[in-house]
Protein backbone atom coordinates (compact mmCIF):
# COMPACT_ATOMS: atom_id res chain seq x y z
CA UNK A 1 0.00 0.00 0.00
CA UNK A 2 1.35 3.40 -1.01
CA UNK A 3 1.39 5.12 2.38
CA UNK A 4 2.84 8.64 2.26
CA UNK A 5 2.92 9.62 5.94
CA UNK A 6 1.01 9.68 9.20
CA UNK A 7 -2.07 11.82 8.65
CA UNK A 8 -4.28 12.19 11.70
CA UNK A 9 -5.57 10.79 14.95
CA UNK A 10 -9.13 10.72 16.25
CA UNK A 11 -9.56 10.76 20.02
CA UNK A 12 -12.63 10.18 22.12
CA UNK A 13 -12.74 12.64 25.02
CA UNK A 14 -15.17 12.99 27.93
CA UNK A 15 -15.39 16.78 27.96
CA UNK A 16 -14.87 18.48 24.62
CA UNK A 17 -14.64 21.97 26.13
CA UNK A 18 -11.95 20.90 28.57
CA UNK A 19 -10.01 19.19 25.78
CA UNK A 20 -10.22 22.28 23.57
CA UNK A 21 -8.97 24.42 26.44
CA UNK A 22 -5.90 22.17 26.54
CA UNK A 23 -5.19 21.68 22.83
CA UNK A 24 -6.37 25.04 21.49
CA UNK A 25 -5.99 27.22 24.56
CA UNK A 26 -2.68 26.03 26.00
CA UNK A 27 -0.90 24.33 23.11
CA UNK A 28 -2.20 26.67 20.41
CA UNK A 29 -3.67 24.20 17.92
CA UNK A 30 -5.86 25.89 15.28
CA UNK A 31 -9.53 25.00 15.57
CA UNK A 32 -10.74 24.79 11.98
CA UNK A 33 -14.20 23.29 12.25
CA UNK A 34 -16.68 22.37 14.91
CA UNK A 35 -19.93 20.49 14.78
CA UNK A 36 -22.09 18.88 17.41
CA UNK A 37 -19.84 16.76 19.57
CA UNK A 38 -16.68 17.05 17.46
CA UNK A 39 -13.81 19.46 16.77
CA UNK A 40 -11.14 19.41 14.04
CA UNK A 41 -7.71 20.95 14.64
CA UNK A 42 -4.37 21.34 12.89
CA UNK A 43 -0.87 22.72 13.27
CA UNK A 44 0.38 25.88 11.56
CA UNK A 45 2.24 24.07 8.78
CA UNK A 46 -0.60 21.71 7.90
CA UNK A 47 -3.06 22.22 5.06
CA UNK A 48 -5.37 19.50 6.40
CA UNK A 49 -6.80 18.79 9.84
CA UNK A 50 -4.80 16.22 11.80
CA UNK A 51 -6.53 15.99 15.20
CA UNK A 52 -10.19 15.17 15.70
CA UNK A 53 -11.70 15.32 19.18
CA UNK A 54 -15.04 13.61 19.67
CA UNK A 55 -17.23 13.90 22.75
CA UNK A 56 -17.80 10.39 24.12
CA UNK A 57 -18.66 8.50 27.32
CA UNK A 58 -15.05 7.42 27.91
CA UNK A 59 -11.56 8.20 26.53
CA UNK A 60 -10.34 6.06 23.64
CA UNK A 61 -8.72 6.19 20.22
CA UNK A 62 -11.06 5.69 17.27
CA UNK A 63 -8.63 5.97 14.35
CA UNK A 64 -4.93 6.06 13.54
CA UNK A 65 -4.85 7.85 10.20
CA UNK A 66 -2.42 7.67 7.28
CA UNK A 67 -2.25 9.65 4.05
CA UNK A 68 -1.86 7.51 0.92
CA UNK A 69 -1.24 8.31 -2.75
CA UNK A 70 -3.84 8.20 -5.54
CA UNK A 71 -3.89 4.39 -5.68
CA UNK A 72 -3.67 3.79 -1.96
CA UNK A 73 -7.38 3.41 -1.19
CA UNK A 74 -7.88 1.02 -4.09
CA UNK A 75 -4.88 -1.04 -2.99
CA UNK A 76 -5.98 -1.02 0.64
CA UNK A 77 -9.52 -2.07 -0.20
CA UNK A 78 -8.27 -4.94 -2.36
CA UNK A 79 -5.94 -6.08 0.41
CA UNK A 80 -8.65 -5.92 3.08
CA UNK A 81 -11.01 -8.02 0.95
CA UNK A 82 -8.30 -10.52 0.12
CA UNK A 83 -7.19 -10.94 3.73
CA UNK A 84 -10.68 -10.82 5.22
CA UNK A 85 -9.88 -8.07 7.73
CA UNK A 86 -12.79 -5.90 8.96
CA UNK A 87 -13.16 -2.69 6.91
CA UNK A 88 -15.60 0.03 5.94
CA UNK A 89 -15.69 3.12 3.75
CA UNK A 90 -16.86 6.35 5.34
CA UNK A 91 -16.43 10.11 5.03
CA UNK A 92 -15.64 12.95 7.41
CA UNK A 93 -15.45 16.71 7.32
CA UNK A 94 -13.24 17.69 4.37
CA UNK A 95 -12.50 14.06 3.52
CA UNK A 96 -14.96 12.45 1.11
CA UNK A 97 -13.56 8.94 1.32
CA UNK A 98 -11.78 7.19 4.17
CA UNK A 99 -10.98 3.48 4.32
CA UNK A 100 -11.13 2.28 7.90
CA UNK A 101 -9.89 -1.18 8.75
CA UNK A 102 -8.76 -3.17 11.75
CA UNK A 103 -5.40 -4.78 11.10
CA UNK A 104 -4.58 -8.32 12.30
CA UNK A 105 -3.09 -6.89 15.52
CA UNK A 106 -6.22 -4.91 16.45
CA UNK A 107 -5.11 -1.39 15.47
CA UNK A 108 -7.90 0.79 14.01
CA UNK A 109 -6.28 2.21 10.88
CA UNK A 110 -7.75 4.83 8.56
CA UNK A 111 -6.44 5.65 5.08
CA UNK A 112 -7.33 8.65 2.93
CA UNK A 113 -6.09 10.57 -0.11
CA UNK A 114 -8.47 13.40 -0.96
CA UNK A 115 -8.72 16.18 1.60
CA UNK A 116 -10.04 19.72 1.52
CA UNK A 117 -7.08 22.09 1.60
CA UNK A 118 -7.21 24.73 4.31
CA UNK A 119 -5.65 28.21 3.98
CA UNK A 120 -1.87 28.33 4.30
CA UNK A 121 -0.98 29.99 7.63
CA UNK A 122 2.64 28.92 8.17
CA UNK A 123 3.95 32.47 7.70
CA UNK A 124 1.07 34.17 9.50
CA UNK A 125 3.31 34.37 12.54
CA UNK A 126 1.11 36.97 14.19
CA UNK A 127 -1.58 34.26 14.47
CA UNK A 128 0.67 31.59 16.01
CA UNK A 129 -0.16 30.68 19.59
CA UNK A 130 1.39 28.46 22.23
CA UNK A 131 4.78 26.86 21.45
CA UNK A 132 4.01 26.84 17.71
CA UNK A 133 2.59 23.40 16.88
CA UNK A 134 3.50 22.74 13.23
CA UNK A 135 2.41 19.24 12.12
CA UNK A 136 1.65 15.72 13.24
CA UNK A 137 4.84 13.65 13.25
CA UNK A 138 4.22 10.09 14.45
CA UNK A 139 2.22 7.55 16.40
CA UNK A 140 3.62 5.16 19.00
CA UNK A 141 1.59 2.09 19.99
CA UNK A 142 1.93 -0.58 22.65
CA UNK A 143 2.21 -4.06 21.19
CA UNK A 144 2.38 -7.43 22.96
CA UNK A 145 4.07 -8.83 19.81
CA UNK A 146 6.55 -6.21 18.63
CA UNK A 147 8.51 -8.52 16.34
CA UNK A 148 5.45 -9.76 14.46
CA UNK A 149 3.93 -6.30 14.13
CA UNK A 150 7.21 -4.81 12.91
CA UNK A 151 7.65 -7.44 10.20
CA UNK A 152 4.03 -7.08 9.11
CA UNK A 153 4.22 -3.30 8.75
CA UNK A 154 7.44 -3.65 6.77
CA UNK A 155 6.23 -6.39 4.43
CA UNK A 156 2.58 -5.36 3.93
CA UNK A 157 2.58 -1.57 4.37
CA UNK A 158 6.12 -0.83 3.17
CA UNK A 159 7.50 0.88 6.29
CA UNK A 160 11.28 1.04 6.70
CA UNK A 161 13.07 0.38 9.99
CA UNK A 162 15.27 3.19 11.33
CA UNK A 163 16.01 2.22 14.95
CA UNK A 164 15.23 -0.67 17.26
CA UNK A 165 15.75 -1.90 20.81
CA UNK A 166 16.66 -5.48 21.64
CA UNK A 167 17.86 -7.35 24.70
CA UNK A 168 20.96 -9.50 25.16
CA UNK A 169 19.08 -12.51 23.74
CA UNK A 170 18.35 -10.63 20.51
CA UNK A 171 14.63 -10.22 21.26
CA UNK A 172 12.98 -7.13 19.78
CA UNK A 173 11.41 -4.82 22.42
CA UNK A 174 10.67 -1.74 20.30
CA UNK A 175 10.94 -0.54 16.71
CA UNK A 176 10.74 2.78 14.84
CA UNK A 177 9.47 2.72 11.25
CA UNK A 178 8.92 5.46 8.68
CA UNK A 179 7.41 6.35 5.33
CA UNK A 180 7.95 10.12 5.12
CA UNK A 181 11.71 10.32 5.56
CA UNK A 182 12.41 11.07 9.20
CA UNK A 183 12.82 8.62 12.07
CA UNK A 184 9.25 7.36 12.30
CA UNK A 185 5.64 7.56 11.35
CA UNK A 186 4.81 4.68 13.66
CA UNK A 187 6.65 2.93 16.48
CA UNK A 188 5.90 -0.29 18.33
CA UNK A 189 6.67 -0.50 22.03
CA UNK A 190 6.54 -3.70 24.07
CA UNK A 191 3.60 -3.63 26.46
CA UNK A 192 0.01 -4.56 27.11
CA UNK A 193 -1.85 -3.96 23.91
CA UNK A 194 -2.96 -3.08 21.42
CA UNK A 195 -3.14 0.43 22.91
CA UNK A 196 -1.89 3.88 21.96
CA UNK A 197 1.28 4.92 23.75
CA UNK A 198 1.39 8.46 22.37
CA UNK A 199 0.94 10.66 19.33
CA UNK A 200 3.47 13.38 18.52
CA UNK A 201 3.52 16.84 16.96
CA UNK A 202 6.53 18.59 15.48
CA UNK A 203 7.71 21.89 16.94
CA UNK A 204 9.94 24.44 15.16
CA UNK A 205 13.06 24.01 17.34
CA UNK A 206 14.29 22.93 20.80
CA UNK A 207 13.45 26.35 22.31
CA UNK A 208 9.81 25.71 21.43
CA UNK A 209 9.93 22.56 23.56
CA UNK A 210 11.13 24.66 26.49
CA UNK A 211 8.45 27.25 25.77
CA UNK A 212 5.79 24.52 25.97
CA UNK A 213 7.06 23.55 29.41
CA UNK A 214 6.98 27.21 30.46
CA UNK A 215 3.40 27.56 29.24
CA UNK A 216 2.28 24.58 31.33
CA UNK A 217 4.19 25.96 34.32
CA UNK A 218 2.71 29.42 33.91
CA UNK A 219 -0.78 27.95 33.79
CA UNK A 220 -0.08 25.97 36.96
CA UNK A 221 -0.52 22.74 35.00
CA UNK A 222 2.81 21.03 35.65
CA UNK A 223 0.91 17.94 36.82
CA UNK A 224 0.23 17.34 33.12
CA UNK A 225 3.96 17.19 32.31
CA UNK A 226 4.84 13.50 32.50
CA UNK A 227 8.40 13.53 31.18
CA UNK A 228 11.00 15.99 29.92
CA UNK A 229 12.06 18.30 28.47
CA UNK A 230 14.94 16.18 27.25
CA UNK A 231 16.69 14.65 24.27
CA UNK A 232 16.12 11.07 23.19
CA UNK A 233 19.00 8.79 22.33
CA UNK A 234 16.63 6.99 19.98
CA UNK A 235 15.78 9.49 17.19
CA UNK A 236 18.07 12.20 18.68
CA UNK A 237 14.93 14.34 19.06
CA UNK A 238 14.08 16.88 21.72
CA UNK A 239 10.88 15.95 23.54
CA UNK A 240 8.25 16.83 26.10
CA UNK A 241 5.51 14.37 27.08
CA UNK A 242 2.18 15.70 28.32
CA UNK A 243 -1.06 14.08 29.44
CA UNK A 244 -4.26 15.70 28.22
CA UNK A 245 -7.36 15.98 30.47
CA UNK A 246 -8.37 12.40 29.57
CA UNK A 247 -4.91 10.91 30.05
CA UNK A 248 -4.07 10.66 26.34
CA UNK A 249 -0.32 11.15 25.97
CA UNK A 250 0.97 13.73 23.47
CA UNK A 251 4.64 14.25 22.70
CA UNK A 252 5.97 17.60 21.53
CA UNK A 253 8.90 16.65 19.31
CA UNK A 254 11.62 18.21 17.14
CA UNK A 255 15.11 17.86 15.68
CA UNK A 256 15.42 14.24 14.63
CA UNK A 257 17.22 13.35 11.38
CA UNK A 258 16.77 12.49 7.68
CA UNK A 259 16.17 8.84 6.75
CA UNK A 260 15.32 8.93 3.03
CA UNK A 261 18.23 6.74 1.84
CA UNK A 262 16.77 3.32 0.96
CA UNK A 263 19.92 1.57 2.22
CA UNK A 264 20.06 3.44 5.56
CA UNK A 265 21.28 0.96 8.21
CA UNK A 266 18.98 0.78 11.27
CA UNK A 267 20.44 1.85 14.62
CA UNK A 268 20.49 -0.85 17.32
CA UNK A 269 20.02 0.05 20.99
CA UNK A 270 20.53 -2.26 23.94
CA UNK A 271 17.44 -2.54 26.15
CA UNK A 272 19.34 -1.47 29.26
CA UNK A 273 21.29 1.40 27.74
CA UNK A 274 20.02 4.43 29.72
CA UNK A 275 20.94 6.76 26.84
CA UNK A 276 18.36 5.25 24.48
CA UNK A 277 15.37 6.81 26.27
CA UNK A 278 17.11 10.00 27.37
CA UNK A 279 20.51 10.80 25.92
CA UNK A 280 21.36 12.77 29.05
CA UNK A 281 20.81 9.68 31.22
CA UNK A 282 17.73 10.76 33.19
CA UNK A 283 15.52 7.98 34.47
CA UNK A 284 12.16 7.42 32.79
CA UNK A 285 8.98 7.35 34.92
CA UNK A 286 7.30 3.96 35.23
CA UNK A 287 4.02 5.44 33.96
CA UNK A 288 5.64 5.94 30.56
CA UNK A 289 6.06 2.16 30.20
CA UNK A 290 2.66 1.16 31.59
CA UNK A 291 -0.04 3.74 30.78
CA UNK A 292 -1.76 4.07 27.41
CA UNK A 293 -5.04 4.82 25.68
CA UNK A 294 -7.49 2.05 24.73
CA UNK A 295 -8.45 1.53 21.10
CA UNK A 296 -11.84 1.10 19.42
CA UNK A 297 -12.80 -1.38 16.73
CA UNK A 298 -14.91 -0.55 13.67
CA UNK A 299 -18.08 -0.86 15.75
CA UNK A 300 -16.70 1.58 18.34
CA UNK A 301 -16.21 -1.17 20.90
CA UNK A 302 -13.09 -1.42 23.03
CA UNK A 303 -10.41 -3.65 21.50
CA UNK A 304 -9.37 -6.39 23.97
CA UNK A 305 -5.76 -6.28 25.11
CA UNK A 306 -3.26 -8.98 25.99
CA UNK A 307 -0.14 -9.10 28.12
CA UNK A 308 3.17 -8.70 26.31
CA UNK A 309 5.20 -11.76 25.38
CA UNK A 310 8.28 -10.05 26.83
CA UNK A 311 7.86 -9.35 30.54
CA UNK A 312 9.66 -6.85 32.73
CA UNK A 313 10.83 -3.27 32.54
CA UNK A 314 14.21 -1.94 31.45
CA UNK A 315 16.64 -0.70 34.04
CA UNK A 316 16.87 3.06 34.70
CA UNK A 317 13.16 3.40 35.46
CA UNK A 318 11.79 5.47 38.36
Secondary structure, DSSP 8 states (H G I E B T S, - for coil): --EEEEEEEEEEES-HHHHHIIIIIIS--EEEEEETTEEEEE-SS-SS--EEEEE-SS-EEEEEEEEE-TTHHHHHHHHHHHHT--EEEEEETTEEEEEEEE-TTS-EEEEE---------TT-GGG--TT---EEEEEEEEES-HHHHHHHHHHTT--EEEEEEE-TT--EEEEEEESSSSS-SEEEEESSBSEEEEEEEE-SSHHHHHHHHHHHHHTT-GGGEEEEEEE-STT--EEEEEE-TTS-EEEEEE-------TT---EEEETT-TTTT-TT---B-THHHH--B-BB-TTS-B---B--SS-S--SSB-
